[in-house]
Amino acid sequence: MSRTELEQEGDEATIPFSDSLHFSNDPGSRRLTSSQKKANQWHRWSEDVIPRMVVPYLSYIQETLSLRHANIPGECHVNDGECGTGCRTRSIKVACVLFDVPQPNCLNSLRCCFSNAFHWYRVLTVLARDHISTLITDARKDSSRVDQPNVIVCIDACFTQKCSTNPRSATGSDPPNPTSSFFLPTDGVKAMEDFVQRCRRERHQTRTCRVEPDKDCYEEGMRVPVSVLNGCGDSFIAADEKREKASTRFFTDTGLMALLCRHDRVLWIVNLTSVGEKQHYMLALLDRLFKHIPAQMTIGFLYDIGCQLERSCRKWKFMDNSILSHIAFAVAVFHAYGHQWPCQIVYHPRKQEGFRLSDGEGCEQLWSFLKPLIPSLRVSGKNSTLDSLHDLDVDEHVLRVEWKAQVDHQTKPAPRQSRNKAAEVITTILALEKTLEAQEASIRDLEMQLHGGRVPDI
């Protein structure tokens, strides 16, 4: 109830607020008792008035920035004056109603009005919160396919952060530290390593793509052909788990691997104890992440060779399909152009929905912070590119159709190659040489006939 309405009511303000909101024009309703009127009014506001106010209330909260703007939504603030020092000021009028002093009956009724208004406002806020929760729950019900990522994380390893074996000829080990840590416990990492080795042994004889060696194909669940994945694997040292990056002879911990959120904040870190960048470290970090998020959430996962990790997870069954369906794999921006072009089409974060400007290079910032050896990698803005796109007089629908056609064409398996292709080419060349020799002999015979005058019709 507004202040103007209260002033216009005058002596009618002595009527309790709950009774004054009974708007029925039926003369018979005047014979209702006070308790019946309150019950009718309660049901009407609970089941009709307040539920209809939820959406307008949320819109008003958005327009006024959670009631920070006291003026009408959409209008700019007006400053009534400035102080002598140049500070901008704003004058407001405050109406004070004191309930802790003796009051006439009208103010007692006013207190009831404010009490009822506050009560229904609290009911409105509760229903608005429940309305938002319902919208969020409904949006997450469809978990049968990979939706846009709800959260984005990146992962990377650094082999400059080492720990020497027995530094300064020290003996023994450090006492256990009871405080919480970002580092994963070694027992969990070792358990994941054993799990990975067991999966590979069990499925060593199984081949996802049972075709002839010279024929390209798709592996189960993958969106790019085998030839493309093999090319990406050959291009990156990180894809070779046996490649020595740090000696285990001189270092107990050969490096670090970190999992960071979209805002480049460390979630968890694991100590590397092997010579190479083995996949069980990443799986241990992902396993810890999934234990701390709701099951229906989708993860946007950025890694230098994300295509190889997804390939291994599907080939060796490191994860169930129920988990893989909630992971959107992508490659970090800095390493994206080292991948094959069909791989970039599928795994580049700029070409996937939901990743926006996430670049997956937050780990580089962490290594730079820990040790100033690795330069920062940040992607600059795209304003000039967007301006150029807007200047083009091309319909967006046409561009999307052409892009889909390009994806379909450039992710097709390579055509089958014959094992005897070289022999066939050599045979064709020899046949052409014989044809040329026959033509040259025919030309010489015709020339001899011409010189001997044996040509009947020149």
PyMOL commands that set and color helices and strands:
alter all, ss='L'
color gray80, all
select helices_A, chain A and resi 3-14+17-20+27-31+34-63+105-139+167-169+186-202+226-235+237-239+279-290+306-315+321-324+333-336+341-347+349-351+362-370+383-391+396-410+421-451
alter helices_A, ss='H'
color red, helices_A
select strands_A, chain A and resi 81-82+88-89+151-158+163-164+251-253+255-261+266-272+299-303+327-331
alter strands_A, ss='S'
color yellow, strands_A
deselect
rebuild
show_as cartoon
